[in-house]
Amino acid sequence: MNKKSGYTVVILAGGLGTRLQEVVNDVPKPMAPIRGKPFLEYLLSYWTSYGADRFILSVGYKNQKIKDYLGTDFYGVPIKYVIEDEPLGTGGALLRVLDKEDIKEDYFLVNGDTLFQIDVYRMLELHNGNKADMSMSLRNIDNADRYHTIYINDVGKIINIDQPDKSAACGNINGGVYIIRSELFHSWTKTGNKNISLENEILPELIKNHSVYGYIDDGDFIDIGIPEDYQKAQSCLNDELLSSTGEK
C-alpha cells in the first residue's frame, strides 16, 4: 500500500455514546453534531482528503441514522456497512468486518469518535519501512489518566501497554489510528458474536507475538467520548476540514 494507490479505512462506529447521553441522546455517538454537522462527516472528510478509496463502517446502535445520512458513498468514495446486531466491542467489531468484507491490502483502522490529525503519509512510510504487522498512532499528552499508556523501545517498536490509571501523568497514548497488515488476523479464530476488546485483549497478544510499531505525531487530537471533550470539539472543528476533500 502506498499513498498513490488509495486504501481502505475501517471505522468503528457502533458506539452507544453512554457518557454523552446528557448532551446527545437520539443518535449514535459518531453522529453527534459538531457545528451543525455530524462528527462522522468531519472524520470521513479528513480521510478522503488523504486518499482513502473505500470506507467500511462497523455500525450498531441506531445504525439506520448513519446509513440514511451517508448513503453508499462519500464524495465518490464507496461506503460499505457491517452491522453489529449486538455490541461486540472494538475487537469483535473488527473481526466481524474482516469476516464479512474482503480486504486484500494493508488497511487503516480508526475509531468513529476520535479524530487524530496525523501525517498519514509519514505513518504509512514508516509502517512500510518497518515491515510492521501493525502500526499504531501515538500522541504524547500531559494528562494520560483516561487512556492506555504505550511504551516503545529506541526503534519505535511497542513493548508494553498499561491500563488507564487515574494517577498517570504525561505519556504516550493510543491515538486510535492503526495500519494493519491484511493477513494479520487470518490465523485468528473468528469469535462469532463474542464481545472482545481490541485494546485490552487483542493488542497485548499482538505485541507479544508480532511486530507492532508506534508512530508519534503531535497533530490535533479530538475525542468526543465525554461531554467536556465534546464541547471542546465545537471550537476545534470547522468547515475548512469539511471542504478539504482534495489530495494533500
LINQUIQUI-V769172 format. One record per residue. N is the residue number from 0. SS is DSSP state (@ for helix, = for strand, . for the rest). Layout:
n->N ss->SS
n->N ss->SS
This chain:
n->0 ss->.
n->1 ss->.
n->2 ss->.
n->3 ss->.
n->4 ss->.
n->5 ss->.
n->6 ss->=
n->7 ss->=
n->8 ss->=
n->9 ss->=
n->10 ss->=
n->11 ss->=
n->12 ss->=
n->13 ss->.
n->14 ss->.
n->15 ss->.
n->16 ss->.
n->17 ss->@
n->18 ss->@
n->19 ss->@
n->20 ss->.
n->21 ss->.
n->22 ss->.
n->23 ss->.
n->24 ss->.
n->25 ss->.
n->26 ss->.
n->27 ss->.
n->28 ss->@
n->29 ss->@
n->30 ss->@
n->31 ss->.
n->32 ss->=
n->33 ss->=
n->34 ss->.
n->35 ss->.
n->36 ss->=
n->37 ss->=
n->38 ss->@
n->39 ss->@
n->40 ss->@
n->41 ss->@
n->42 ss->@
n->43 ss->@
n->44 ss->@
n->45 ss->@
n->46 ss->@
n->47 ss->@
n->48 ss->@
n->49 ss->.
n->50 ss->.
n->51 ss->=
n->52 ss->=
n->53 ss->=
n->54 ss->=
n->55 ss->=
n->56 ss->=
n->57 ss->=
n->58 ss->=
n->59 ss->.
n->60 ss->.
n->61 ss->.
n->62 ss->@
n->63 ss->@
n->64 ss->@
n->65 ss->@
n->66 ss->@
n->67 ss->@
n->68 ss->@
n->69 ss->@
n->70 ss->.
n->71 ss->.
n->72 ss->=
n->73 ss->=
n->74 ss->.
n->75 ss->.
n->76 ss->=
n->77 ss->=
n->78 ss->=
n->79 ss->=
n->80 ss->=
n->81 ss->=
n->82 ss->=
n->83 ss->.
n->84 ss->.
n->85 ss->.
n->86 ss->.
n->87 ss->.
n->88 ss->@
n->89 ss->@
n->90 ss->@
n->91 ss->@
n->92 ss->@
n->93 ss->@
n->94 ss->@
n->95 ss->@
n->96 ss->@
n->97 ss->@
n->98 ss->@
n->99 ss->@
n->100 ss->.
n->101 ss->.
n->102 ss->.
n->103 ss->.
n->104 ss->.
n->105 ss->.
n->106 ss->=
n->107 ss->=
n->108 ss->=
n->109 ss->=
n->110 ss->=
n->111 ss->.
n->112 ss->.
n->113 ss->=
n->114 ss->=
n->115 ss->=
n->116 ss->.
n->117 ss->.
n->118 ss->.
n->119 ss->@
n->120 ss->@
n->121 ss->@
n->122 ss->@
n->123 ss->@
n->124 ss->@
n->125 ss->@
n->126 ss->@
n->127 ss->@
n->128 ss->@
n->129 ss->@
n->130 ss->.
n->131 ss->.
n->132 ss->.
n->133 ss->=
n->134 ss->=
n->135 ss->=
n->136 ss->=
n->137 ss->=
n->138 ss->=
n->139 ss->=
n->140 ss->=
n->141 ss->.
n->142 ss->.
n->143 ss->.
n->144 ss->.
n->145 ss->.
n->146 ss->.
n->147 ss->.
n->148 ss->=
n->149 ss->=
n->150 ss->=
n->151 ss->=
n->152 ss->.
n->153 ss->.
n->154 ss->.
n->155 ss->.
n->156 ss->=
n->157 ss->=
n->158 ss->=
n->159 ss->=
n->160 ss->=
n->161 ss->=
n->162 ss->.
n->163 ss->.
n->164 ss->.
n->165 ss->.
n->166 ss->.
n->167 ss->.
n->168 ss->.
n->169 ss->.
n->170 ss->=
n->171 ss->=
n->172 ss->=
n->173 ss->=
n->174 ss->=
n->175 ss->=
n->176 ss->=
n->177 ss->=
n->178 ss->=
n->179 ss->=
n->180 ss->.
n->181 ss->.
n->182 ss->.
n->183 ss->.
n->184 ss->.
n->185 ss->.
n->186 ss->.
n->187 ss->.
n->188 ss->.
n->189 ss->.
n->190 ss->.
n->191 ss->.
n->192 ss->.
n->193 ss->.
n->194 ss->.
n->195 ss->.
n->196 ss->.
n->197 ss->@
n->198 ss->@
n->199 ss->@
n->200 ss->@
n->201 ss->@
n->202 ss->@
n->203 ss->@
n->204 ss->@
n->205 ss->@
n->206 ss->@
n->207 ss->@
n->208 ss->@
n->209 ss->.
n->210 ss->.
n->211 ss->=
n->212 ss->=
n->213 ss->=
n->214 ss->=
n->215 ss->=
n->216 ss->.
n->217 ss->.
n->218 ss->.
n->219 ss->.
n->220 ss->=
n->221 ss->=
n->222 ss->=
n->223 ss->.
n->224 ss->.
n->225 ss->.
n->226 ss->@
n->227 ss->@
n->228 ss->@
n->229 ss->@
n->230 ss->@
n->231 ss->@
n->232 ss->@
n->233 ss->@
n->234 ss->@
n->235 ss->@
n->236 ss->.
n->237 ss->.
n->238 ss->@
n->239 ss->@
n->240 ss->@
n->241 ss->@
n->242 ss->@
n->243 ss->.
n->244 ss->.
n->245 ss->.
n->246 ss->.
n->247 ss->.
